[in-house]
Amino acid sequence: MPPPLDRCDHVALINIFLSVICVALLRTCLSFEMTSTEKKVFYIKTEWDGTDIHHDPVKIELLGCSKDSASVAIEAPFFNDPPAPTGPPGEAFPQLWDYEVVEAFFLNDHEQYLEIEICPHGQHLVLLLNERRKAFKVELPLKVETKISGDRWTASFTIPAAYFPPNVTKFNAYAIHGSADDRRYEALYPVPKGQYEFADFHRLEYFRPLDFSSCFGADVCKNNQSLFC
């Protein structure tokens, strides 16, 4: 029979027990944090109608989110066509879709969606839409950092939680470059080949599911977080 435990032994056992509980709780918290910061990567490999592109694809990374924002990064070929918009870098620019841009759309099941356009020269355009093409907020501010290095450009930006519609469920992304007959419209999720005669980035029925549940759900309205509410 082992000798009885003295007071010091009891204290040591209690400390070990508490350490095990703390480690378990820490792992739970880290697991939750990893879910909310899980990175998602997308490559735009086709034109709007499913035709293959013949250059390096645009890469879009959803880097994760906090309770207040979501972080996104872009890496793309730089065509420098058309020339840069006349507006200052870092500012909103109307009709930015007429220039070289990468666009990201976040949609819910009620045709509420966020559209973000980023230009390699630093200009941006943020629109909030209720139903197809019906924008009710335009040219919202956005903190964007862009860099052009030879024939490549990168961008990073943080999207406030207030810009997202409640319960985002679908996503699509696009890239535009070129002028006149060389204008190119590219899509992450294209429309069926031969079904349409022209590009339209607001064909919401071709967006595809995005698991955004770990970021912002219905609570954005309860907490008065979203401009859609």
Salt bridges, closest charged atoms under 4 A:
GLU47 OE2 - ARG184 NE 3.77
ASP56 OD2 - ARG152 NH1 3.63
GLU61 OE1 - LYS39 NZ 3.24
GLU61 OE2 - LYS59 NZ 3.91
GLU75 OE2 - ARG152 NH2 3.30
GLU111 OE2 - ARG132 NH2 3.60
GLU115 OE1 - HIS202 NE2 3.72
GLU131 OE1 - LYS134 NZ 2.94
GLU186 OE2 - HIS55 NE2 2.63
GLU186 OE2 - HIS177 ND1 3.95
ASP200 OD1 - ARG133 NH2 2.58
GLU205 OE1 - ARG132 NH1 3.00
ASP219 OD1 - LYS222 NZ 3.87
